[in-house]
Amino acid sequence: MPGKKKIAIIGTVGLPATYSGFEILADNLVKQLGDKYDITVYCSKRQFSKESRQSTYQSATLKYLPFKTYGFQGVLYNSIANFSAMFKADILLVFGVAGAWVFPFVKKLTNKKIIVSIDNSEWKRDNAGTLTKRYFRWSEKIARKYAHADIADNESLLNPAAIRNGSISALIESGANHKASVRPTAADKEVYPFLAKPYALKICSVEPITNVHLVLELFSTMRKYKLVVVGNWKKSPYGISLLEKYAGFENLVLLDPVQDQHMLDLIKGNAYIYIHGHSAGCSNASLVEAMYLGLPVIAFDIHGNRSTTENKALYFTTNADLKSLIENTRIGELKEIGLLMKEIAYRTNSWSIIAEKYNKVFKKISGMEKLTSIGSRLNELPEKTV
């Protein structure tokens, strides 16, 4: 496509988006900006079946590498993608820092531009080994130093040293698909009987950083409250142990990831409250989708969650906090919080707004004028109302 800047998207499982987070972001950037840029998305051959691999998606070219996106293979996957893209693209949009050690070579040997989206949860995970934590912490420092722009989806991850490094640090919130509440039918309630009564909902990766153990421990003692948790229970010893410990409680519904979109929309849209237990890392698509649905949010009390919810949700750090919020918050207050969450999501997290913010960063680093932090100016885009 002559005349168009070439952008390589690196660090996702690939497209079409069948996973979460960065994949959903990549999917929507392709849809929103595919007419403006020549986009290539790097994909994991190991995580797509042969039948599901496509050479193109929308207007983007898909390039497959024979590695998984996690563990040591994830470092290889991202590193090779970075090396490949530096010869083919004008801009490298990199999600995560697993292959950031390549950035100095890209910056010093080429005139290609690097944009990295920082997710510092890798070195904060409790189940990560010491060497892994040290590597990812070092990688994050390299990424911030050598990228032409780093993107944070909440204020806690902004880079205060950006201007000193001659780069940009931009605040671009997480986006999420607009969801509509779907009322359950009698047939739906046959499949998921919990839809007939109020329930709390939590959707997450089952790992210590999302505090699944804390939430399950509390609800196992609060038998009159129903809790539904959707997650990848069998992926780790942590998840398996929780599944074995809590599967027998009648008020706890522990579901594997739900692939049927209709049923997933039903589960999300009919929850009474949404509990977000993430205690590190970037903003989360499941949280933003819950906000779109107008669900009252109770979130773990960290700066990132307060930033995403603009300090207007309810927050907890202990079982005692969470129990008090569940038992003592009035229905009217919960409804008011739900409306606030919906207003915030429509104003700041719509994909058209998110894509335009990325477009501004692409244009800014392509010109490489005097570099300044552009988070505040990006937020001056027209608001989208509910």
C-alpha positions in Angstrom: 0.0 0.0 0.0 2.2 2.9 -1.2 2.1 6.1 0.7 0.9 4.5 3.9 3.1 4.1 7.0 3.8 0.5 7.8 3.0 -0.6 11.3 3.9 -3.9 12.9 1.8 -5.0 15.9 3.9 -7.3 18.2 3.3 -9.0 21.5 -0.2 -10.5 21.0 -1.3 -14.1 20.5 -2.7 -12.9 17.1 -5.8 -12.3 15.2 -8.7 -12.8 15.0 -8.9 -12.0 18.7 -9.7 -15.2 20.6 -7.9 -14.5 23.8 -8.2 -11.1 25.7 -6.6 -7.8 26.5 -3.9 -6.9 23.9 -5.6 -9.1 21.3 -8.8 -7.2 21.5 -6.9 -3.9 21.3 -5.0 -5.1 18.2 -8.3 -6.3 16.6 -9.9 -2.9 17.1 -6.9 -0.9 16.0 -6.9 -2.9 12.7 -10.6 -2.3 12.3 -10.4 1.4 13.1 -7.1 2.4 11.5 -6.7 -0.2 8.7 -7.6 2.4 6.1 -4.9 4.8 7.3 -1.9 2.4 7.8 -0.4 -0.7 6.3 -0.6 -3.0 9.3 1.1 -6.4 9.9 0.2 -8.4 13.1 2.6 -11.0 14.4 0.8 -14.2 15.5 1.7 -17.3 17.4 1.5 -20.4 15.2 1.5 -22.6 18.3 -1.7 -21.0 19.6 -3.8 -21.1 16.4 -4.8 -24.4 14.8 -3.7 -24.9 11.3 -7.3 -24.6 10.1 -7.8 -21.3 11.9 -4.7 -19.5 10.6 -5.4 -16.8 8.1 -3.0 -14.8 5.9 -5.0 -11.6 6.3 -7.5 -10.3 8.7 -9.6 -7.3 7.7 -7.0 -5.1 6.0 -4.0 -6.4 8.0 -1.4 -9.0 7.0 -0.8 -11.8 9.6 2.7 -13.2 10.1 3.1 -16.4 12.1 6.1 -17.3 14.3 6.5 -20.9 15.7 6.5 -20.0 19.4 4.0 -19.6 22.2 3.5 -16.2 23.7 4.3 -17.0 27.3 7.3 -18.3 29.3 10.7 -18.6 27.7 9.1 -19.1 24.3 7.3 -15.7 24.8 10.7 -14.0 25.1 11.8 -15.7 21.8 8.5 -14.9 20.1 8.7 -11.2 20.9 12.4 -10.9 20.3 12.2 -12.4 16.8 9.1 -10.4 16.0 11.0 -7.2 16.9 14.0 -8.1 14.8 11.8 -9.1 11.8 9.7 -5.9 12.1 12.7 -3.6 12.2 13.4 -4.5 8.5 9.8 -4.2 7.3 7.9 -1.6 9.3 8.1 2.1 9.9 6.6 1.8 13.4 6.8 -1.1 15.8 3.8 -1.1 18.2 4.9 -3.5 20.9 2.6 -4.8 23.7 4.6 -5.9 26.7 8.3 -5.9 27.3 9.4 -9.5 26.9 11.6 -8.7 23.8 12.6 -5.2 24.8 16.3 -6.0 24.8 16.1 -5.6 21.0 15.0 -2.0 21.2 18.5 -0.5 21.5 19.5 -2.2 18.2 16.4 -0.9 16.5 16.9 2.6 17.7 20.6 2.8 17.0 20.8 0.9 13.7 17.6 2.1 12.0 15.3 5.1 11.8 12.3 3.0 12.7 10.1 4.1 15.6 9.2 2.1 18.7 6.0 2.4 20.7 5.7 0.1 23.7 2.6 -0.5 25.8 3.8 -1.1 29.3 2.3 -3.8 31.5 4.4 -4.1 34.6 2.5 -7.0 36.1 5.0 -9.6 34.8 7.5 -8.9 37.4 4.9 -8.4 40.1 3.3 -11.9 39.7 3.6 -14.0 42.9 4.0 -17.2 40.9 6.9 -15.8 38.8 10.4 -16.9 39.8 13.2 -14.6 40.9 15.0 -14.7 37.6 11.8 -14.0 35.7 10.9 -11.0 37.9 14.4 -9.6 37.5 14.4 -10.1 33.7 11.0 -8.4 33.2 11.9 -5.5 35.6 15.1 -5.0 33.6 13.2 -5.3 30.3 10.7 -2.6 31.4 13.6 -0.2 32.1 15.1 -0.9 28.7 11.7 -0.4 27.1 11.1 2.9 28.7 14.6 4.1 27.9 14.8 3.1 24.2 11.2 3.4 23.0 10.2 6.5 21.2 6.9 6.4 23.0 5.5 4.4 25.8 1.8 4.0 26.4 0.1 3.5 29.8 -3.5 2.8 30.2 -3.7 4.4 33.6 -1.8 7.1 35.3 0.1 4.7 37.6 2.1 3.4 34.7 3.1 6.8 33.1 6.8 7.3 32.7 8.0 10.4 34.5 11.4 10.2 32.8 10.0 10.2 29.3 11.0 13.8 28.3 14.4 13.3 29.8 14.8 10.2 27.6 13.7 12.2 24.6 10.5 10.3 24.2 6.7 10.5 24.8 4.7 9.0 27.6 1.1 8.9 26.6 -2.0 8.0 28.7 -4.4 5.9 26.5 -7.1 4.1 28.5 -8.2 0.5 27.8 -11.0 0.0 25.4 -13.7 -2.7 25.5 -16.5 -3.8 23.3 -19.8 -2.2 23.8 -22.1 -4.8 25.5 -25.8 -4.9 25.8 -27.6 -6.6 28.7 -29.5 -9.7 27.5 -32.4 -10.9 29.5 -32.3 -14.6 30.3 -35.0 -16.9 29.0 -36.3 -20.0 30.7 -34.0 -22.0 28.5 -31.0 -19.9 29.6 -31.8 -20.5 33.2 -31.9 -24.2 32.6 -28.3 -24.0 31.5 -27.2 -21.6 34.2 -29.7 -21.7 37.1 -27.9 -18.9 38.9 -29.3 -16.4 36.3 -32.6 -16.6 38.2 -31.3 -14.7 41.3 -28.9 -11.9 42.1 -25.2 -12.9 41.9 -21.8 -11.3 42.2 -19.4 -11.8 39.2 -15.7 -12.1 38.8 -14.0 -12.8 35.4 -10.2 -13.2 35.4 -7.1 -15.2 34.9 -6.9 -17.6 37.9 -3.6 -16.5 39.4 -2.6 -14.9 42.7 -2.4 -11.4 41.2 -6.2 -11.4 40.7 -6.8 -12.4 44.3 -9.3 -15.2 43.5 -8.3 -17.0 46.7 -9.3 -14.0 48.8 -12.7 -13.6 47.1 -13.5 -17.3 47.2 -12.5 -17.6 50.9 -14.9 -14.8 51.8 -17.9 -16.0 49.8 -17.4 -19.5 51.2 -18.4 -18.1 54.6 -21.3 -16.0 53.2 -23.6 -18.7 52.0 -26.6 -16.5 51.2 -24.6 -14.6 48.5 -24.1 -16.2 45.2 -20.7 -15.8 43.4 -19.9 -16.7 39.8 -16.2 -16.8 38.8 -15.2 -17.4 35.2 -11.6 -18.3 34.7 -8.9 -20.7 33.5 -8.9 -23.0 36.6 -6.9 -25.8 35.1 -4.0 -23.8 33.8 -1.9 -23.7 37.0 -1.5 -25.5 40.3 -2.9 -22.4 41.9 -6.2 -22.6 39.9 -6.5 -26.4 40.3 -6.1 -26.2 44.1 -8.8 -23.5 44.3 -11.1 -25.5 42.1 -10.6 -28.6 44.3 -11.1 -26.6 47.5 -14.2 -24.6 46.6 -16.1 -26.6 43.9 -18.4 -28.2 46.5 -19.9 -24.9 47.8 -23.5 -24.4 46.6 -23.2 -20.6 46.5 -20.0 -20.7 44.4 -20.2 -21.3 40.7 -16.8 -21.9 39.1 -16.9 -21.8 35.4 -14.3 -22.4 32.7 -13.9 -19.7 30.1 -17.3 -19.4 28.3 -16.9 -19.5 24.5 -20.5 -19.0 23.5 -20.9 -15.2 23.1 -24.6 -15.2 23.9 -24.1 -17.0 27.2 -21.1 -14.9 28.1 -23.2 -11.8 27.5 -25.9 -13.2 29.7 -23.5 -13.9 32.5 -21.9 -10.5 32.4 -25.1 -8.4 31.8 -27.2 -9.9 34.6 -24.7 -9.7 37.5 -25.7 -7.8 40.6 -22.1 -6.5 41.2 -18.8 -7.0 39.6 -15.7 -7.8 41.7 -12.4 -6.8 40.2 -9.5 -8.3 42.2 -6.5 -7.4 40.0 -3.8 -6.0 42.4 -1.1 -5.1 39.8 -0.7 -4.4 36.1 -2.6 -2.5 33.6 -6.3 -1.9 33.2 -8.4 -4.9 32.4 -10.8 -5.5 29.5 -13.2 -7.4 31.7 -13.4 -4.5 34.1 -14.1 -2.0 31.4 -16.8 -4.2 29.8 -18.4 -4.5 33.2 -18.4 -0.7 33.4 -20.0 -0.5 29.9 -22.8 -2.7 31.2 -23.4 -0.3 34.1 -22.5 -2.9 36.7 -21.6 -1.6 40.2 -17.9 -2.3 40.6 -16.0 -3.3 43.8 -12.3 -3.2 42.9 -9.1 -4.0 44.7 -7.7 -0.8 46.0 -4.7 0.1 43.8 -4.0 3.3 41.9 -4.6 1.7 38.5 -8.1 0.5 39.4 -9.0 3.9 40.9 -7.7 5.6 37.8 -9.8 3.4 35.5 -12.9 3.9 37.6 -12.1 7.6 38.3 -12.2 6.9 42.0 -16.0 6.4 41.8 -16.3 2.6 42.5 -16.0 0.8 45.8 -12.6 -0.5 46.9 -11.2 -3.3 49.1 -7.9 -4.7 50.2 -9.0 -7.3 52.7 -11.8 -9.8 53.3 -13.2 -7.6 56.0 -13.3 -4.7 53.6 -15.1 -6.7 50.9 -17.5 -8.2 53.4 -18.5 -4.8 54.8 -19.1 -3.4 51.3 -21.3 -6.3 50.2 -23.3 -6.4 53.4 -23.7 -2.7 54.1 -23.9 -0.9 50.7 -27.5 0.1 49.9 -29.2 -0.9 46.7 -29.7 2.7 45.7 -26.0 3.4 46.1 -25.1 0.4 44.0 -27.4 1.6 41.2 -25.8 5.0 41.3 -22.3 3.5 41.1 -23.4 1.4 38.1 -24.6 4.5 36.3 -21.3 6.3 37.0 -19.3 3.3 35.7 -21.3 3.3 32.5 -20.8 7.1 32.0 -17.0 6.8 32.5 -16.7 3.8 30.1 -18.6 5.5 27.3 -16.7 8.7 27.7 -13.2 7.3 27.9 -13.1 3.7 26.7 -14.9 3.6 23.4 -12.8 2.1 20.6 -13.2 5.0 18.3 -11.7 7.3 20.9 -8.9 4.8 21.8 -8.0 4.3 18.2 -7.8 8.0 17.5 -5.4 8.4 20.5 -3.1 5.8 19.0 -3.4 7.5 15.7 -2.2 10.8 17.3 0.8 9.0 18.8 1.7 7.4 15.4 1.6 10.9 13.8 3.5 12.5 16.5 6.5 10.1 16.5 6.5 9.9 12.7 7.2 13.7 12.6 9.5 13.5 15.6 9.1 17.1 16.4 9.9 18.4 19.9 8.7 15.6 22.2 6.5 16.2 25.2 4.2 14.0 27.2 0.9 14.1 25.4 -1.4 12.3 27.8 -3.3 15.4 28.8 -3.7 16.6 25.2 -5.0 13.2 24.1 -7.7 13.4 26.7 -9.0 16.6 25.0 -10.6 14.5 22.2 -14.4 15.0 21.9 -16.3 13.1 24.6 -18.7 10.3 23.7 -21.8 10.3 25.7 -24.1 7.4 26.6 
